[in-house]
Amino acid sequence: MNRIILLISLMLLSVAVAAQRRLVVCDVETYQPISSVSVRSSAGVDVSDSLGYFSVPDTCKSLMLSHLNYESRLLHLNEVRDTIFLVSKDMGMREVVVFGKGKDDGLADRINKMVVLNKTDAQLLAIDPASGGNLFGLIGKAIGKLFLKKSSKAKRREKAREILKNY
């Protein structure tokens, strides 16, 4: 009799364990697991572990995933197999040059002269995206800028190296 009760309880336990899905969250570009992703569902809030894994009951219909460095994503559980990919937020920053205190030989002035915006850059920055603008003209300027500025970029890099070498 005890064996029958034990067998029935093990069967019920296995059904309860199978009622959860174990999923992993990964970066779409690097395929690396993402830890500390907040997962909201009808069952509550869960957080992915250091390997990107979390569990969700099968009774949930949708998931809301959010992370500080990634775009939030809402998806239905029936769309997901075992891996969920998140897209990182564009946190692009321009290059920053930091100088310490020291002898002033006009280095900052020389670098500021190299970083001055040219006429094309100023025009591109002045365009208001809400106005629509001339899309073909903008594309032409951007493509021309890419092809014509490669040599000047190399020259600017070489000048900066020379200045830092002499500093």
DSSP file with accessible surface (Angstrom, degrees, kcal/mol):
  #  RESIDUE AA STRUCTURE BP1 BP2  ACC     N-H-->O    O-->H-N    N-H-->O    O-->H-N    TCO  KAPPA ALPHA  PHI   PSI    X-CA   Y-CA   Z-CA
    1    1 A M     >        0   0  165      0, 0.0     4,-2.0     0, 0.0     5,-0.2   0.000 360.0 360.0 360.0 -42.1    0.0    0.0    0.0
    2    2 A N  H  >  +     0   0  136      1,-0.2     4,-2.4     2,-0.2     5,-0.2   0.857 360.0  54.8 -64.3 -34.1    2.9    2.4    0.9
    3    3 A R  H  > S+     0   0  217      2,-0.2     4,-2.5     1,-0.2    -1,-0.2   0.882 106.5  50.4 -67.5 -36.8    4.5    1.6   -2.5
    4    4 A I  H  > S+     0   0   99      2,-0.2     4,-2.6     1,-0.2     5,-0.2   0.928 111.5  47.5 -66.7 -43.8    1.4    2.6   -4.3
    5    5 A I  H  X S+     0   0   96     -4,-2.0     4,-2.6     2,-0.2     5,-0.2   0.924 113.2  49.2 -63.8 -41.9    1.1    5.9   -2.5
    6    6 A L  H  X S+     0   0  104     -4,-2.4     4,-2.2     2,-0.2    -2,-0.2   0.924 111.5  49.2 -63.5 -42.7    4.8    6.6   -3.1
    7    7 A L  H  X S+     0   0  105     -4,-2.5     4,-2.0     2,-0.2    -2,-0.2   0.927 112.3  47.6 -64.0 -43.7    4.4    5.8   -6.8
    8    8 A I  H  X S+     0   0   90     -4,-2.6     4,-2.4     1,-0.2    -2,-0.2   0.921 111.8  50.0 -64.8 -43.0    1.3    8.0   -7.2
    9    9 A S  H  X S+     0   0   56     -4,-2.6     4,-2.3     1,-0.2    -1,-0.2   0.897 110.1  50.6 -66.1 -36.7    3.1   10.9   -5.4
   10   10 A L  H  X S+     0   0   95     -4,-2.2     4,-2.3    -5,-0.2    -1,-0.2   0.892 109.9  50.8 -65.7 -38.3    6.2   10.6   -7.6
   11   11 A M  H  X S+     0   0  110     -4,-2.0     4,-1.7     2,-0.2    -2,-0.2   0.922 111.6  47.0 -65.4 -43.2    4.0   10.7  -10.7
   12   12 A L  H  X S+     0   0  118     -4,-2.4     4,-2.1     1,-0.2    -2,-0.2   0.891 111.6  51.7 -65.3 -38.4    2.2   13.8   -9.5
   13   13 A L  H  X S+     0   0  107     -4,-2.3     4,-2.3     1,-0.2    -2,-0.2   0.911 107.9  51.3 -64.9 -40.3    5.5   15.4   -8.6
   14   14 A S  H  X S+     0   0   69     -4,-2.3     4,-2.0     1,-0.2    -1,-0.2   0.870 109.2  51.1 -66.7 -34.8    6.9   14.7  -12.1
   15   15 A V  H  X S+     0   0   98     -4,-1.7     4,-0.7     2,-0.2    -1,-0.2   0.913 110.3  49.5 -66.9 -40.2    3.8   16.3  -13.6
   16   16 A A  H >< S+     0   0   61     -4,-2.1     3,-0.5     1,-0.2    -2,-0.2   0.897 111.7  48.2 -66.9 -38.3    4.3   19.4  -11.5
   17   17 A V  H >< S+     0   0  100     -4,-2.3     3,-1.3     1,-0.2    -1,-0.2   0.898 108.6  53.9 -69.2 -37.9    8.0   19.7  -12.4
   18   18 A A  H 3< S+     0   0   71     -4,-2.0    -1,-0.2     1,-0.3    -2,-0.2   0.661  90.9  77.2 -71.8 -11.8    7.2   19.2  -16.1
   19   19 A A  T << S+     0   0   43     -4,-0.7    39,-3.1    -3,-0.5     2,-0.4   0.401  85.7  75.4 -81.4   5.1    4.7   22.1  -15.9
   20   20 A Q  E <   -A   57   0A 108     -3,-1.3     2,-0.4    37,-0.3    35,-0.0  -0.917  69.4-146.1-117.5 147.3    7.6   24.6  -16.0
   21   21 A R  E     -A   56   0A  65     35,-3.4    35,-2.5    -2,-0.4     2,-0.6  -0.911   6.8-147.2-110.6 137.4    9.7   25.7  -18.8
   22   22 A R  E     +A   55   0A 143     -2,-0.4     2,-0.3    33,-0.2    33,-0.2  -0.914  25.9 177.9-104.5 119.2   13.4   26.6  -18.4
   23   23 A L  E     -A   54   0A   1     31,-2.8    31,-2.2    -2,-0.6     2,-0.4  -0.791  18.7-143.7-119.7 161.5   14.5   29.3  -20.8
   24   24 A V  E     -Ab  53  83A  14     58,-2.0    60,-2.9    -2,-0.3     2,-0.5  -0.962   7.7-144.1-127.6 143.7   17.7   31.2  -21.4
   25   25 A V  E     + b   0  84A   0     27,-1.8     9,-2.5    -2,-0.4     2,-0.3  -0.927  25.8 176.6-108.6 128.3   18.2   34.9  -22.4
   26   26 A C  E     -Cb  33  85A  13     58,-3.0    60,-2.4    -2,-0.5     2,-0.3  -0.912  35.8-102.6-131.2 157.9   21.1   35.7  -24.8
   27   27 A D  E  >  - b   0  86A  10      5,-2.5     4,-1.9    -2,-0.3    60,-0.2  -0.600  28.2-138.5 -75.0 135.5   22.5   38.8  -26.6
   28   28 A V  T  4 S+     0   0   56     58,-2.2    -1,-0.1    -2,-0.3    59,-0.1   0.803  98.5  40.8 -70.4 -27.6   21.5   38.7  -30.3
   29   29 A E  T  4 S+     0   0  137     57,-0.3    -1,-0.2     1,-0.1    58,-0.1   0.893 129.0  24.4 -87.5 -42.4   25.0   39.8  -31.5
   30   30 A T  T  4 S-     0   0   75      2,-0.1    -2,-0.2     0, 0.0    -1,-0.1   0.575  88.3-135.6-101.8 -11.8   27.3   37.8  -29.3
   31   31 A Y     <  +     0   0  159     -4,-1.9    -3,-0.1     1,-0.2    54,-0.0   0.695  56.2 144.3  59.7  21.2   25.1   34.9  -28.3
   32   32 A Q        -     0   0  121     -5,-0.1    -5,-2.5     1,-0.1    -1,-0.2  -0.690  56.8-106.0 -87.5 142.1   26.4   35.3  -24.7
   33   33 A P  B     -C   26   0A  58      0, 0.0     2,-0.5     0, 0.0    -7,-0.3  -0.336  30.1-137.9 -65.8 148.2   23.9   34.7  -21.9
   34   34 A I        -     0   0   10     -9,-2.5     3,-0.4    17,-0.1    -9,-0.3  -0.940  14.5-154.0-112.0 124.6   22.6   37.8  -20.1
   35   35 A S        +     0   0   51     -2,-0.5    14,-0.2     1,-0.2    15,-0.2  -0.547  70.0  28.8 -93.3 161.5   22.3   37.8  -16.3
   36   36 A S  S    S+     0   0   79     12,-1.6     2,-0.5     1,-0.2    -1,-0.2   0.803  72.8 159.4  62.4  34.2   19.9   39.9  -14.2
   37   37 A V        -     0   0    0     -3,-0.4    11,-2.0    12,-0.2     2,-0.5  -0.761  39.9-130.0 -84.6 128.8   17.2   40.1  -16.8
   38   38 A S  E     -DE  47  66B  25     28,-2.5    28,-2.1    -2,-0.5     2,-0.6  -0.697  23.4-166.0 -82.0 123.9   13.8   41.0  -15.2
   39   39 A V  E     -DE  46  65B   1      7,-3.6     7,-2.7    -2,-0.5     2,-0.5  -0.953   2.6-169.0-116.6 115.0   11.1   38.6  -16.4
   40   40 A R  E     +DE  45  64B 124     24,-2.7    24,-2.3    -2,-0.6     2,-0.3  -0.890  18.8 149.4-106.8 133.6    7.5   39.6  -15.7
   41   41 A S  E >   -D   44   0B  29      3,-2.4     3,-1.4    -2,-0.5    22,-0.1  -0.858  63.3 -87.2-145.1-179.2    4.7   37.1  -16.3
   42   42 A S  T 3  S+     0   0   98     20,-0.4     3,-0.1     1,-0.3    21,-0.1   0.746 125.8  59.7 -67.4 -19.7    1.3   36.3  -14.8
   43   43 A A  T 3  S-     0   0   63      1,-0.3     2,-0.3    14,-0.1    -1,-0.3   0.588 120.4 -98.1 -82.5 -12.0    3.1   34.1  -12.3
   44   44 A G  E <   -D   41   0B  34     -3,-1.4    -3,-2.4     2,-0.0     2,-0.4  -0.888  54.7 -38.3 131.1-160.3    5.1   37.1  -11.0
   45   45 A V  E     +D   40   0B  98     -2,-0.3     2,-0.3    -5,-0.2    -5,-0.2  -0.882  51.7 175.5-110.4 135.0    8.5   38.6  -11.4
   46   46 A D  E     -D   39   0B  66     -7,-2.7    -7,-3.6    -2,-0.4     2,-0.4  -0.907  18.6-142.1-131.8 161.3   11.7   36.5  -11.9
   47   47 A V  E     -D   38   0B  80     -2,-0.3    -9,-0.2    -9,-0.2     2,-0.1  -0.987  23.6-115.9-127.4 136.8   15.3   37.3  -12.6
   48   48 A S        -     0   0    4    -11,-2.0   -12,-1.6    -2,-0.4     6,-0.2  -0.386  32.8-123.2 -70.5 148.8   17.6   35.4  -14.8
   49   49 A D    >   -     0   0   64      4,-2.4     3,-2.0   -14,-0.2   -13,-0.2  -0.022  40.8 -77.6 -81.3-170.8   20.7   33.8  -13.1
   50   50 A S  T 3  S+     0   0  101      1,-0.3   -15,-0.2   -15,-0.2    -1,-0.1   0.711 133.5  48.9 -66.3 -19.0   24.3   34.3  -14.0
   51   51 A L  T 3  S-     0   0  102      2,-0.1    -1,-0.3   -17,-0.1   -17,-0.1   0.283 120.9-106.2-100.4   7.6   24.0   31.9  -17.0
   52   52 A G  S <  S+     0   0    0     -3,-2.0   -27,-1.8     1,-0.3     2,-0.2   0.514  73.8 138.9  84.5   6.7   20.9   33.7  -18.3
   53   53 A Y  E     +A   24   0A  89    -29,-0.2    -4,-2.4   -20,-0.1     2,-0.3  -0.576  18.9 160.5 -89.4 146.7   18.5   30.9  -17.2
   54   54 A F  E     -A   23   0A   5    -31,-2.2   -31,-2.8    -2,-0.2     2,-0.4  -0.967  28.9-127.7-153.3 161.1   15.0   31.4  -15.6
   55   55 A S  E     -A   22   0A  41     -2,-0.3   -33,-0.2   -33,-0.2   -35,-0.0  -0.912  19.2-175.0-117.1 144.3   11.9   29.2  -15.2
   56   56 A V  E     -A   21   0A   2    -35,-2.5   -35,-3.4    -2,-0.4    -2,-0.0  -0.999  28.4-114.9-136.1 135.2    8.3   30.1  -16.2
   57   57 A P  E >   -A   20   0A  31      0, 0.0     3,-1.4     0, 0.0   -37,-0.3  -0.354  24.4-122.9 -65.8 150.4    5.2   28.0  -15.5
   58   58 A D  T 3  S+     0   0   78    -39,-3.1   -38,-0.1     1,-0.3    19,-0.0   0.669 105.8  73.3 -67.7 -15.2    3.4   26.7  -18.6
   59   59 A T  T 3  S+     0   0  110    -40,-0.3    -1,-0.3     2,-0.0     2,-0.2   0.697  76.0  97.6 -73.7 -17.5    0.2   28.5  -17.5
   60   60 A C    <   -     0   0    3     -3,-1.4     3,-0.1     1,-0.1    -4,-0.0  -0.479  53.6-168.9 -72.6 140.8    1.7   31.9  -18.5
   61   61 A K        +     0   0  157      1,-0.2    16,-2.7    -2,-0.2    17,-0.5   0.761  66.3  19.4 -98.6 -33.2    0.7   33.2  -21.9
   62   62 A S  E     - F   0  76B  47     14,-0.3   -20,-0.4    15,-0.1     2,-0.4  -0.958  59.7-150.8-141.2 159.1    3.2   36.1  -22.3
   63   63 A L  E     - F   0  75B   1     12,-3.0    12,-2.5    -2,-0.3     2,-0.5  -0.967   3.8-155.9-128.9 144.6    6.5   37.4  -20.9
   64   64 A M  E     -EF  40  74B  63    -24,-2.3   -24,-2.7    -2,-0.4     2,-0.4  -0.980  16.9-168.9-119.8 114.5    7.9   40.9  -20.6
   65   65 A L  E     +EF  39  73B   0      8,-3.1     8,-2.6    -2,-0.5     2,-0.3  -0.891  10.2 170.8-106.1 134.9   11.7   40.9  -20.5
   66   66 A S  E     +E   38   0B  22    -28,-2.1   -28,-2.5    -2,-0.4     2,-0.3  -0.997   8.5 169.0-145.2 147.4   13.7   44.0  -19.5
   67   67 A H  E >   - F   0  70B  40      3,-0.7     3,-1.0    -2,-0.3   -30,-0.1  -0.977  41.5-116.9-152.2 151.3   17.3   44.9  -18.8
   68   68 A L  T 3  S+     0   0  136     -2,-0.3    -1,-0.1     1,-0.2     4,-0.1   0.885 114.6  36.9 -60.9 -39.3   19.1   48.2  -18.3
   69   69 A N  T 3  S+     0   0   77      2,-0.1    20,-2.2    -3,-0.1     2,-0.3   0.379 113.4  63.7 -97.0   3.5   21.4   47.7  -21.3
   70   70 A Y  E <  S-FG  67  88B  35     -3,-1.0    -3,-0.7    18,-0.3    18,-0.2  -0.918  87.5 -99.1-129.9 155.7   18.9   45.9  -23.6
   71   71 A E  E     -     0   0B 100     16,-3.0    16,-0.3    -2,-0.3    -2,-0.1  -0.467  46.3-110.2 -68.9 139.2   15.7   46.8  -25.4
   72   72 A S  E     -     0   0B  66     -2,-0.2     2,-0.4    -6,-0.1    -6,-0.2  -0.369  35.8-159.8 -68.2 152.3   12.6   45.5  -23.5
   73   73 A R  E     -F   65   0B 104     -8,-2.6    -8,-3.1    -3,-0.1     2,-0.5  -0.996  14.1-163.1-142.8 132.1   10.7   42.7  -25.2
   74   74 A L  E     +F   64   0B 118     -2,-0.4     2,-0.3   -10,-0.2   -10,-0.2  -0.962  25.2 163.1-111.7 126.0    7.2   41.4  -24.9
   75   75 A L  E     -F   63   0B   5    -12,-2.5   -12,-3.0    -2,-0.5     2,-0.3  -0.986  38.6-112.8-144.8 155.9    6.5   38.0  -26.3
   76   76 A H  E >   -F   62   0B  99     -2,-0.3     3,-1.6   -14,-0.2     4,-0.4  -0.658  27.1-129.2 -84.5 142.3    4.0   35.2  -26.2
   77   77 A L  G >  S+     0   0    8    -16,-2.7     3,-1.2    -2,-0.3   -15,-0.1   0.809 106.3  62.2 -65.5 -27.2    5.2   32.0  -24.6
   78   78 A N  G 3  S+     0   0  140    -17,-0.5    -1,-0.3     1,-0.2   -16,-0.1   0.666  98.3  58.5 -74.4 -12.0    4.1   29.8  -27.6
   79   79 A E  G <  S+     0   0  128     -3,-1.6     2,-0.4     2,-0.0    -1,-0.2   0.581  94.6  82.9 -85.3 -11.8    6.5   31.8  -29.8
   80   80 A V    <   +     0   0   15     -3,-1.2     4,-0.1    -4,-0.4    -5,-0.0  -0.787  47.8 178.1-103.5 136.1    9.5   30.8  -27.7
   81   81 A R  S    S-     0   0  218      2,-0.4    -1,-0.2    -2,-0.4     3,-0.1   0.816  71.2 -54.6 -93.3 -84.2   11.5   27.5  -27.9
   82   82 A D  S    S+     0   0  100      1,-0.3   -58,-2.0   -59,-0.1     2,-0.4   0.480 116.1  59.8-136.6 -12.5   14.3   27.6  -25.4
   83   83 A T  E     -b   24   0A  44    -60,-0.2     2,-0.4   -58,-0.0    -2,-0.4  -0.979  55.2-164.9-127.0 135.3   16.3   30.8  -26.1
   84   84 A I  E     -b   25   0A   3    -60,-2.9   -58,-3.0    -2,-0.4     2,-0.4  -0.965  13.2-150.4-116.1 131.3   15.2   34.4  -26.1
   85   85 A F  E     -b   26   0A  70     -2,-0.4     2,-0.4   -60,-0.2   -58,-0.2  -0.859   7.5-162.1-105.6 136.4   17.4   37.0  -27.8
   86   86 A L  E     -b   27   0A   2    -60,-2.4   -58,-2.2    -2,-0.4     2,-0.5  -0.909  14.8-132.8-115.1 146.1   17.6   40.6  -26.7
   87   87 A V        -     0   0   78     -2,-0.4   -16,-3.0   -16,-0.3     2,-0.1  -0.821  26.1-122.1 -98.2 131.1   18.9   43.5  -28.7
   88   88 A S  B     -G   70   0B  39     -2,-0.5   -18,-0.3   -18,-0.2     2,-0.2  -0.379  27.3-108.6 -73.1 149.2   21.3   45.9  -26.9
   89   89 A K        -     0   0   80    -20,-2.2     2,-0.9     1,-0.1    -1,-0.1  -0.495  34.9-107.4 -73.0 145.7   20.5   49.6  -26.7
   90   90 A D        +     0   0  152     -2,-0.2    -1,-0.1     1,-0.1   -20,-0.0  -0.647  47.0 165.4 -77.5 106.5   22.6   51.9  -28.8
   91   91 A M        +     0   0  115     -2,-0.9     2,-0.1   -22,-0.1    -1,-0.1  -0.259  15.0 161.6-114.3  41.4   24.8   53.6  -26.3
   92   92 A G        -     0   0   65      1,-0.0     2,-0.4     0, 0.0    -2,-0.0  -0.424  15.1-173.0 -67.4 134.3   27.3   54.9  -28.8
   93   93 A M        -     0   0  164     -2,-0.1     3,-0.1     3,-0.0     2,-0.1  -0.955  24.7-111.8-125.7 150.1   29.4   57.8  -27.5
   94   94 A R        -     0   0  202     -2,-0.4     2,-0.1     1,-0.1     0, 0.0  -0.370  48.7 -84.7 -73.3 159.4   31.9   60.0  -29.3
   95   95 A E        -     0   0  176     -2,-0.1     2,-0.4     1,-0.0    -1,-0.1  -0.375  43.3-152.3 -66.5 139.6   35.5   59.7  -28.6
   96   96 A V        -     0   0  104     -3,-0.1     2,-0.5    -2,-0.1    -1,-0.0  -0.962   4.6-158.6-119.1 131.3   36.7   61.7  -25.6
   97   97 A V        -     0   0   81     -2,-0.4     2,-0.5     2,-0.0    -2,-0.0  -0.946  10.2-164.7-109.8 126.5   40.2   63.0  -25.2
   98   98 A V        -     0   0  127     -2,-0.5     2,-0.4     0, 0.0    -2,-0.0  -0.935   2.3-167.0-115.7 130.8   41.3   63.9  -21.6
   99   99 A F        -     0   0   86     -2,-0.5     2,-0.1     3,-0.0     3,-0.1  -0.931   8.9-145.0-116.7 141.8   44.3   66.0  -20.8
  100  100 A G        -     0   0   61     -2,-0.4     2,-0.2     1,-0.1     0, 0.0  -0.403  36.7 -80.7 -93.0 174.4   46.0   66.4  -17.5
  101  101 A K  S    S+     0   0  219     -2,-0.1     2,-0.3     3,-0.0    -1,-0.1  -0.528  75.1 112.3 -74.5 142.6   47.7   69.4  -16.0
  102  102 A G        -     0   0   55     -2,-0.2     2,-0.1    -3,-0.1    -3,-0.0  -0.947  68.6 -20.4 179.4-162.6   51.1   70.0  -17.3
  103  103 A K        -     0   0  150     -2,-0.3     2,-0.9     1,-0.1     0, 0.0  -0.406  59.1-134.9 -68.6 139.4   53.2   72.3  -19.4
  104  104 A D        +     0   0  141      1,-0.1    -1,-0.1    -2,-0.1    -3,-0.0  -0.834  38.9 156.6 -99.4 103.5   51.1   74.3  -21.8
  105  105 A D  S    S-     0   0   66     -2,-0.9    -1,-0.1     0, 0.0    -2,-0.1   0.037  74.0 -88.6-112.5  23.0   52.7   74.3  -25.2
  106  106 A G  S  > S+     0   0   20      3,-0.1     4,-2.1     4,-0.0     5,-0.2   0.656  85.0 137.1  82.8  16.4   49.5   75.1  -27.1
  107  107 A L  H  > S+     0   0    7      1,-0.2     4,-2.4     2,-0.2     5,-0.2   0.920  70.0  51.9 -62.5 -43.6   48.5   71.4  -27.5
  108  108 A A  H  > S+     0   0   48      1,-0.2     4,-2.5     2,-0.2    -1,-0.2   0.906 109.3  50.4 -62.2 -39.7   44.9   72.0  -26.6
  109  109 A D  H  > S+     0   0  103      2,-0.2     4,-1.8     1,-0.2    -1,-0.2   0.917 110.1  50.1 -65.2 -40.1   44.6   74.7  -29.3
  110  110 A R  H  X S+     0   0   96     -4,-2.1     4,-1.3     1,-0.2    -2,-0.2   0.904 112.3  47.1 -66.1 -38.4   46.2   72.5  -31.9
  111  111 A I  H  X S+     0   0   23     -4,-2.4     4,-1.5     1,-0.2    -2,-0.2   0.911 109.2  53.8 -70.7 -40.1   43.8   69.7  -31.1
  112  112 A N  H  X S+     0   0  100     -4,-2.5     4,-0.6     1,-0.2    -1,-0.2   0.867 105.8  54.5 -61.2 -34.1   40.8   72.1  -31.2
  113  113 A K  H  < S+     0   0  161     -4,-1.8     3,-0.4     1,-0.2    -1,-0.2   0.862 108.2  49.2 -67.3 -33.3   41.8   73.2  -34.7
  114  114 A M  H  < S+     0   0   40     -4,-1.3    -1,-0.2     1,-0.2    -2,-0.2   0.796 110.8  50.0 -74.6 -26.0   41.8   69.6  -35.8
  115  115 A V  H  < S+     0   0   91     -4,-1.5    -1,-0.2    -5,-0.1    -2,-0.2   0.495  78.5 126.5 -95.3  -0.8   38.3   68.9  -34.4
  116  116 A V     <  -     0   0  106     -4,-0.6     2,-0.2    -3,-0.4    -3,-0.0  -0.274  66.2-111.8 -61.0 137.5   36.6   71.9  -35.9
  117  117 A L        -     0   0   85      1,-0.1    -1,-0.1     4,-0.1     2,-0.1  -0.485  28.3-138.8 -69.7 138.4   33.4   71.0  -37.9
  118  118 A N     >  -     0   0   49     -2,-0.2     4,-2.2    -3,-0.1     5,-0.2  -0.346  32.7 -92.7 -87.4 179.1   33.6   71.6  -41.6
  119  119 A K  H  > S+     0   0  155      1,-0.2     4,-2.3     2,-0.2     5,-0.2   0.899 124.1  50.7 -62.6 -41.5   30.8   73.1  -43.6
  120  120 A T  H  > S+     0   0   52      1,-0.2     4,-2.5     2,-0.2    -1,-0.2   0.923 110.1  49.5 -64.8 -43.6   29.3   69.7  -44.6
  121  121 A D  H  > S+     0   0   33      1,-0.2     4,-2.3     2,-0.2    -1,-0.2   0.919 111.1  49.7 -61.3 -43.3   29.2   68.5  -40.9
  122  122 A A  H  X S+     0   0   49     -4,-2.2     4,-1.6     1,-0.2    -1,-0.2   0.902 111.0  49.6 -63.3 -39.4   27.6   71.7  -39.8
  123  123 A Q  H  X S+     0   0   71     -4,-2.3     4,-0.8    -5,-0.2    -2,-0.2   0.913 110.5  49.9 -66.5 -41.2   24.9   71.3  -42.5
  124  124 A L  H >< S+     0   0   43     -4,-2.5     3,-0.6     1,-0.2    -2,-0.2   0.895 112.1  47.9 -64.6 -38.5   24.2   67.7  -41.6
  125  125 A L  H 3< S+     0   0  122     -4,-2.3    -1,-0.2     1,-0.2    -2,-0.2   0.803 107.8  56.5 -71.5 -26.8   23.8   68.7  -37.9
  126  126 A A  H 3< S+     0   0   81     -4,-1.6     2,-0.2    -5,-0.2    -1,-0.2   0.637  80.4 108.5 -81.5 -12.0   21.5   71.6  -38.8
  127  127 A I    <<  -     0   0   66     -4,-0.8     3,-0.1    -3,-0.6    -3,-0.0  -0.466  65.6-140.1 -70.9 129.5   19.0   69.4  -40.7
  128  128 A D    >   -     0   0   94     -2,-0.2     3,-1.3     1,-0.1     4,-0.4  -0.811   4.0-152.9 -90.1 116.8   15.7   69.0  -38.7
  129  129 A P  G >  S+     0   0  115      0, 0.0     3,-1.1     0, 0.0    -1,-0.1   0.803  92.3  62.2 -61.7 -26.9   14.5   65.4  -39.2
  130  130 A A  G 3  S+     0   0   90      1,-0.2     3,-0.0    -3,-0.1    -3,-0.0   0.767  93.7  63.1 -70.6 -23.0   10.9   66.5  -38.6
  131  131 A S  G <  S-     0   0   83     -3,-1.3     2,-1.0     1,-0.1    -1,-0.2   0.620 102.5-130.1 -78.4 -10.4   11.0   68.7  -41.7
  132  132 A G    <   -     0   0   60     -3,-1.1    -1,-0.1    -4,-0.4    -2,-0.1  -0.352  37.0-164.2  92.2 -54.3   11.6   65.7  -44.0
  133  133 A G        -     0   0   49     -2,-1.0     2,-1.0     1,-0.1     3,-0.1  -0.003  39.9 -51.2  66.3-177.3   14.5   67.3  -45.7
  134  134 A N     >  -     0   0  116      1,-0.2     4,-2.4     2,-0.1     5,-0.2  -0.827  53.8-172.5 -96.2  99.1   16.1   66.3  -49.0
  135  135 A L  H  > S+     0   0  108     -2,-1.0     4,-2.6     1,-0.2     5,-0.2   0.913  82.7  47.7 -63.3 -43.4   16.7   62.6  -48.5
  136  136 A F  H  > S+     0   0  171      1,-0.2     4,-2.6     2,-0.2    -1,-0.2   0.900 112.6  49.5 -67.8 -38.1   18.7   62.0  -51.7
  137  137 A G  H  > S+     0   0   28      2,-0.2     4,-2.5     1,-0.2    -1,-0.2   0.910 111.6  49.5 -64.6 -40.2   20.9   65.1  -51.0
  138  138 A L  H  X S+     0   0   65     -4,-2.4     4,-2.5     2,-0.2    -2,-0.2   0.928 111.9  47.7 -65.2 -42.1   21.5   63.8  -47.5
  139  139 A I  H  X S+     0   0   78     -4,-2.6     4,-2.8     1,-0.2     5,-0.3   0.924 111.9  50.6 -64.9 -42.6   22.5   60.4  -48.7
  140  140 A G  H  X S+     0   0   44     -4,-2.6     4,-2.7     1,-0.2     5,-0.2   0.923 111.8  47.1 -61.1 -43.2   24.7   61.9  -51.4
  141  141 A K  H  X S+     0   0   86     -4,-2.5     4,-2.7     2,-0.2    -1,-0.2   0.915 113.1  49.1 -65.3 -41.4   26.5   64.1  -48.8
  142  142 A A  H  X S+     0   0   39     -4,-2.5     4,-2.3     2,-0.2    -2,-0.2   0.928 113.7  45.2 -65.9 -43.0   26.9   61.2  -46.4
  143  143 A I  H  X S+     0   0   84     -4,-2.8     4,-2.3     2,-0.2     5,-0.2   0.933 114.6  48.6 -67.1 -43.3   28.3   58.8  -49.1
  144  144 A G  H  X S+     0   0   26     -4,-2.7     4,-2.8    -5,-0.3     5,-0.3   0.913 110.7  51.7 -61.0 -40.0   30.6   61.6  -50.4
  145  145 A K  H  X S+     0   0   63     -4,-2.7     4,-2.0    -5,-0.2    -1,-0.2   0.907 108.7  51.1 -63.7 -40.8   31.7   62.3  -46.8
  146  146 A L  H  < S+     0   0  108     -4,-2.3     4,-0.5     1,-0.2    -1,-0.2   0.924 116.6  38.7 -63.1 -43.9   32.5   58.6  -46.2
  147  147 A F  H  < S+     0   0  143     -4,-2.3     4,-0.3     1,-0.2     3,-0.3   0.863 121.4  42.3 -77.5 -34.7   34.7   58.3  -49.3
  148  148 A L  H  X S+     0   0  131     -4,-2.8     4,-0.6    -5,-0.2     3,-0.3   0.768 110.5  55.2 -83.4 -24.3   36.4   61.7  -49.2
  149  149 A K  H  X S+     0   0   57     -4,-2.0     4,-2.6    -5,-0.3     5,-0.2   0.568  82.7  84.3 -89.8  -6.6   37.1   61.7  -45.5
  150  150 A K  H  > S+     0   0  141     -4,-0.5     4,-1.9    -3,-0.3    -1,-0.2   0.937  95.4  43.6 -62.7 -42.2   39.0   58.5  -45.2
  151  151 A S  H  > S+     0   0   74     -4,-0.3     4,-2.1    -3,-0.3    -1,-0.2   0.907 114.2  49.7 -70.8 -37.8   42.2   60.1  -46.2
  152  152 A S  H  X S+     0   0   29     -4,-0.6     4,-2.7     2,-0.2    -2,-0.2   0.860 108.0  54.8 -70.5 -31.0   41.6   63.2  -43.9
  153  153 A K  H  X S+     0   0  104     -4,-2.6     4,-2.6     2,-0.2    -1,-0.2   0.925 108.6  48.1 -63.7 -43.7   40.8   60.8  -41.0
  154  154 A A  H  X S+     0   0   50     -4,-1.9     4,-2.4    -5,-0.2    -2,-0.2   0.909 111.7  50.2 -63.1 -39.6   44.2   59.1  -41.5
  155  155 A K  H  X S+     0   0  138     -4,-2.1     4,-2.5     2,-0.2    -2,-0.2   0.916 110.8  49.0 -64.1 -43.5   45.9   62.5  -41.7
  156  156 A R  H  X S+     0   0  105     -4,-2.7     4,-2.6     2,-0.2    -2,-0.2   0.909 111.3  50.0 -63.1 -41.3   44.2   63.7  -38.4
  157  157 A R  H  X S+     0   0  141     -4,-2.6     4,-2.5     2,-0.2    -1,-0.2   0.924 111.2  48.8 -61.5 -42.9   45.2   60.4  -36.7
  158  158 A E  H  X S+     0   0  106     -4,-2.4     4,-2.4     2,-0.2    -2,-0.2   0.916 111.6  49.2 -64.7 -40.9   48.7   60.9  -37.8
  159  159 A K  H  X S+     0   0  118     -4,-2.5     4,-2.7     1,-0.2    -2,-0.2   0.917 111.3  49.8 -63.5 -42.2   48.8   64.5  -36.6
  160  160 A A  H  X S+     0   0   34     -4,-2.6     4,-2.7     2,-0.2     5,-0.2   0.912 111.0  49.2 -64.7 -40.7   47.3   63.5  -33.2
  161  161 A R  H  X S+     0   0  150     -4,-2.5     4,-2.3     2,-0.2    -1,-0.2   0.918 111.7  49.3 -62.4 -42.1   50.0   60.7  -32.9
  162  162 A E  H  X S+     0   0  111     -4,-2.4     4,-2.2     2,-0.2    -2,-0.2   0.922 111.7  48.4 -64.6 -41.2   52.7   63.2  -33.7
  163  163 A I  H  X S+     0   0   18     -4,-2.7     4,-0.9     1,-0.2    -2,-0.2   0.931 113.8  46.0 -64.7 -46.6   51.4   65.7  -31.2
  164  164 A L  H  < S+     0   0  106     -4,-2.7     3,-0.2     1,-0.2    -1,-0.2   0.865 110.9  53.7 -66.7 -32.4   51.2   63.2  -28.5
  165  165 A K  H  < S+     0   0  180     -4,-2.3    -1,-0.2     1,-0.2    -2,-0.2   0.900 111.7  44.7 -67.0 -38.4   54.6   61.8  -29.3
  166  166 A N  H  <        0   0  108     -4,-2.2    -1,-0.2    -5,-0.2    -2,-0.2   0.599 360.0 360.0 -80.7 -11.6   56.1   65.3  -29.0
  167  167 A Y     <        0   0  115     -4,-0.9    -3,-0.1    -3,-0.2    -2,-0.1   0.625 360.0 360.0 -75.8 360.0   54.2   66.0  -25.8
